[in-house]
Structures are given as structure tokens and as C-alpha cells.
Amino acid sequence: MAESAAKDFDISSFRNAQRAPFCYNTGIVKFDLHIHSCLSPCANLEMAPSEIVARAVAAGMDGIALTDHQSARNTPAIAECARRAGIKCLFGMEVQTAEEVHTLALFDTVEQALAMTEWVYAAMPKRVNDPETFGDQPVVTWDDDIVEMEWRILAMGCRRTISETATKVHELGGLYIAAHVDRANHSVIGTLGAIPEPMVDSERQPDGGRFFDAVELSRTADESVWLPKVGDYAVTRSSDAHNIEDVARVWTEADGEFSVAGLKKIFAAKATRISPRLTSF
């Protein structure tokens, strides 16, 4: 383990990673865009990619996204699981920015997600994880074998700002979503008081100039309270699942294609429909 902790993550080892198919048919799609695997230190170790995919298929999802804290190193595994199960998948991560705000970066390919991981890792503290304090962080194969333990503390944030992270996500061809905006902690509204907008031309993003392509409501958020607070942003609802029984308990649906380009069109048209909130667990 000491040798493993000393080496840096190398994206080149995943260049030929198996990917989920991208022949995405149009129609009504039902999806959960915020799911953690066992790589996230706060997630249950039962959250193997194979179990996540099986649960999503059983729940009738057309698409899912894997969004572990600060890392996409389990996306190669879930790509193969999704391919075998015939479910559509996006690949990403939940980035905790310098402002201590949680945000979702979503991509069409494993390679894009791993490039984003490299960029985030470069701005993280070089501290070795203590599993007894923060939890285990296994990198796994599609059939649940542990490859290694991620040595960085994924529970910690990075030095990248929202502006910088939005720019990188969009440069890589991804979507950027403000996570669980209704929560008091680690949300743009709870932490900053409002959804930030670019203040100078250098911060403006493609396709309208905003940092975020959409915002996410948590599974318990009362939409009658929160929809007026998010203005004219497209709204999603996702499970933020850390336990297998929570995968796809809430969802978003829309008419269109489950891909970055398809969701970008859906978000631009504000054409999402969200599931009812959970009032009990």
C-alpha cells in the first residue's frame, strides 16, 4: 500500500477503457445524474458499479451518471457494466470547489472524465487518506475486483474555483450542474447565497455565458419552494445515492437524447420534468 500511495494517477492506463455505447435513441428518457460508487469515501462499500447498474435497470432508468467525489476512476468499470446491461451512462464526478460548493461535471466518455480527474487531482492536497477517519476508496473492475485503494483524500475539496471548473468542464465538452442547491451545506445557495454568474467577459462560458447548465434539487426538496429561487435555470432531481437502495428513488425525465448534447438541448429548452420529492426514507 505504501508503494501504491506514492504513485500518481496516470490517465494513459485507461486510454483503451471499454465505454458504454453512444447510439442513444430519442424519446422519453428517465435518468438519475448523481450516483456515488464505493470509490466515494462516504458511500457504502456495496456500491459496486455492477450493483448500481443492476439497481438502475430494475428501477426502470434509461440513463445514469456516476459522480464520485473528486474522481472518476470507477468510470471504466461502470462503462463496461452499462454496456453489458444495455443502459445508457454518462461519466463524471462531484467536484468540491475552492468555495466548498458541490458541483457535478458530466461527460460522454470515460476519457473526458479521467482528464477532468487529472485536472482536479493537480489542485488537491497531497495528503494520504486515512480509511479509519474518512472511509475506504476502492478502485474496482466491472466484475467487482479491487484494483487498488485511491490514496488521496477524496473527502477534501480542491483549489479550483467555480469559474475555473466550469471553464474546464466546458472545454472538455461536458455539462456543469450545481448540485443539491436546496441544502444548507456545500450548495451554491447555501454557501454563497445565490447562484453565481460570470462577472467579467473572461469568465463567460460557451452557449450563453453561464457557469451552470442546470441546477439539481435533492430528493427531499420541495419544488414549490425552490423552483422560484433558481430563476430560469433548468432543474433536475437526482438521488445522490450513497447506498444501493437509494439509486433511482428519485429521477428526472425529458423528451430527447441521453447524451451531453441531448441534455444540453433539453436544459436550454428547460424541458425537464422531475419526480415527486421523498417525504420519508
N, C-alpha and C positions, 0 to 999 in steps of 0.2 A: 504493500500500500504506500510506503514512503516513496518508492520509485514512481508509482502512478501519480502521486501528489505533486511530484517535481516537474512533470512534463506538461507542456502547453497543449491545448486543444488544437488539432490540425484539421482544417476543413477538407484537405485533399484526400483524407481517408474515406470520405463519404461522396466523392465525386460521382461514383457509379451506383449510388444508392438506388434501390428499387423505388419507383414512385407510383402513386395511385394514378389511374387513368384520367385524362382530361377531356374525354368526349362527353361533355355534360349536356344532356338534353334540356331544352327549355320546358316550362310548365310550372306547376306549383311545387315549390321546394320548401321543405321543413328542415330547419337546421339549428344546431347548438354550437356557437362560436367560441365558447370559453370552457375548456376542459383541461384539467391537470392530470398528468400521469404520475407514476411513482418517482419520477425524477424531481418533482417539486418537494422540498423538504417537509412541507405542511400537509402533503397528500398521504392517503393511506397506501401502504405498500401493495395492496390488492389492485391498485390502479395500473395494471399492466396494459399496454396498448391493445393486446388481444381481447382483454376483458372489456375495455372501453368500447371497442368496435362491436363486440357481441351485444353489449347492452344497448348501444345506439341503434343497431339493426332491430333488436327486439322491440324498441320503443317507437319504431316507425320513422326514424330520421332518414332524410335523404342526404344530408351532409353534416359533417362535424369539423371542428378545428381543434388541434392540440396546442395548448398555450401554457407551457410550463413557465415558472418564474425564471426570468433572466436567461433562458437556454432553450434551444430547440434540438438538443442532442438525442431525444427519443423520437424525433420525426421520421428518421429512416425506418424504424420499427413499425410505427403506426401506418406509414405509407404502404408497407407490404401487407399488413393486416387488412387495411381498407381495400387494397387491390384484390385480395383473396375473397373478401366478403362482398365485393361489388358495391360498396358505399363510397360516396364522394368525400374527399378530405382536403382541407386546407392546412397549411403548416405554419406555425408561428410561435409566439412567446408572449408572456405578460411582462412588459418592461416596467420596472420601478425606476422612474426618472430622478434627476437631481432634486426635483421639487417634492420627492416622496409621493408621487402620484402614480397609480397603476394604470397602464395603458396596454392595449392589445395591438400587436403587429402581426398581420396575416399575409400569407404568400401562397402562390400556386404551387411552388416547387420546394422540395427539400433543400436544394442547393441555395435558393434565396434565403430560406430560414436560417441555414447554417452560416451564411455570410453575415446575416444580422447578428447571430450569436457571437461570432468573432468580434464584431464591432462593439457589442455591449461588453464582452469579456475584457476588452482592452481598457475599459473605463471602470472596472470593478476593483475593489480592494483585493490585493494578493494575499488573502488570508485563507488558511486551510479550514475546511468545515469540521466542526465537532458534532458528530451524529447524535451524541447523547444530549446536546443542547438544542440543535436545530433540526435534527432528523436525518435519515439516510437519503441518499441521492443517487439511486442506481440508474445507470445507462444500460438499456436492455435490448435484446434482439426481438424480432417479431414473435418468436416462439418462447419468449419469457426467460431466456438465459441472461444472466448478468454479465455484461462486458467488463465494466469497471464501475467504480464509485466516482462521481464527479467531485473533484477536490475543492472547488471554490464554494464559498458560502452563498448559495443562491437566494437565501432569505434576505440578503442585503441588496440595497439599490446600487445604481451606477452614477457616474458623474455626468451623464448625457442629459441635457435639458429636454423639455417637451418640444421646443422648436427644433433642436438638433435631431431628435429622434424621429419626428415627423418627416423632416427632410430626408433622412437616411432611408426610412421605410418607403417613401415615395420614389426615391432614386432607384431602389431595388425593385420597384414595380408592385409594391404591396398596398394594403389598406391599413389605416390607423384609426383605432376606435378608443374613445375614452371609456374606461372600464367602470362598472358599478357606480355611476355618478350620484346615486342617491345615498351612498354610505357616508358616514361622518369621517371615516379614516381612509386615507390613500385614494381619494377620489378628487377630481378636479374641482368640483363644487365644494366638497367638504374641506379640502386643503387650501384652495386658492380663493374660494368664494364665488367663482364664476368659471365658465368655460373660456379658456384663453383664446385670443385671436391674434394673428400677426400684427405687430405694431409698426414695423418698417418693411420696406419692399424686399429686403434681403431675406426676411422670414417667410414671405408668401410662398405657398405651395402650388403645384400644378392643379388645374381644374377647379379654379375658384379661390385659391389662395388660403384656405383654412388649414389649420393643423390636422383636425379630425374629420374623417369621412363620415362618421356616425358616432352615436353615443350608446352606451349599454345601461339598461336598468337591471338591477339584481332581481333574483327570483321572488323576493318579498315586496318589492317596490310597488306602491300604489300609483298606477299610471295617471289617475285623476289628479293627483298631487304633483307628480313630477313632469308630465308632458308639458305643462305651461312653463316650467322652469328651464327646459332645454331649448326653447325657441324653435327655430326651423330646422334643427338637425334631424336626420333620420334616426329612428330609435330601434334598438334591438333588445331582446331579453335572452339571456343565456344562463346556464346552470351554475357556472363557476364551480363545477363538480370537483371535489377532493376525495369523495367516497363513491364507490361504484353505483350505489342505489340512487345517487343524485344526478347521474348522467341523463340528460334529456328530460328531466322532470318539468322543465320549462323550455321554451323554444321561441324561435322567430320563423315566420313563413312569408313567402313572397312569390309572385309570378316572375319567373326568369331563370337564369342560368346560375348554377352554383360554381362560381369561379370568381377571381378577383375582378375581372372586367364585368362579369354579370352583376356582382354585388355592388360595384361602383355605380352602375346604371340604376339599380334598384334604390340605392341610397340617394342618388341625385334626384330621383323622382319622389323620394320619401314614400315609397310604396311598400314598406314593411308592415306586417301585422304581428303583434306579439301575443303570446299565450297569457291566460289569466295568471295573476300572481299567486304564490303559495301563501296561505294564511296559517298553515300548521305544518310541522315536519314529522 
